[in-house]
């Protein structure tokens, strides 16, 4: 029996499988069949040389929906266009200061309307907004300047902690990777991807906030319903072409502020009413 198995291993793949089925143990042909299926499905270049193609999932009508959203956003008059994070920093500041201001505005923007974030950033900038100025500022003053942003007391603590880390570990600059950014107190994945985009001009991923999360689920741009923004980010990045990652946040945030509202969306004003799975139709 041992000689039979040794002989089977010396012959070709097809004959080996046949001999194993006659002389070997039941486990031997099962392993052989699995190896053959893996080679065919996942090792291009074997067999007849053709690379198997797995159909890529993508949402129905997504390109037409996207183009219509672009049309609805053409006027660029949503709050995010006038008072979004990319409008809150001092463009004339040194690059390192500018990047710090971008990160700070992102931290303030969480659970806060753009108008409130913009006003808070203006008050901070009027005092000379930099790593050193914030470190020298007492908590009460910082709180007074950023109020009434959402969770302002927690943000005072996070801003002070993060700013100290930036001074000690990064020489007053902000990290240049998502992995390092999300380690900072008060900085989540959405903020990190936006910071990479705005401060470092690098597309690291899709920034998913409450608007992007809500609209992606309404349009069925995810294979199955997602509960959290980070789930939505992963689902979108799985199929959305990378060249659209930078644009999609800006498009959907403004669209969500003006048309696809959280409550009582203005479906009658939406160009996608006839092809939106969640649309309210007359």
Secondary structure, DSSP 4 states (H G I P E B T S, - for coil): -HHHHHHHHHS-HHHHHHHHHHHS-HHHHHHHHHHHHHHHHH-TTSTTSPPP-PPPP--TTHHHHHHHHHHHTTT--SHHHHHSGGGSS-TTS-HHHHHHHHHHHHHHHTTS-HHHHHHHHHHHHHT--SHHHHHHS-HHHHHHHHTTSTTHHHHHHHHHHHHHHHHHHSTTS--SSHHHHTTSTT--HHHHHHHHHHTT----S----HHHHHHHHHTT-SSS--SSHHHHHHHHHTTS-GGGHHHHHHHHHHHHHHTS-SSS--GGG-TTTTT-TT----
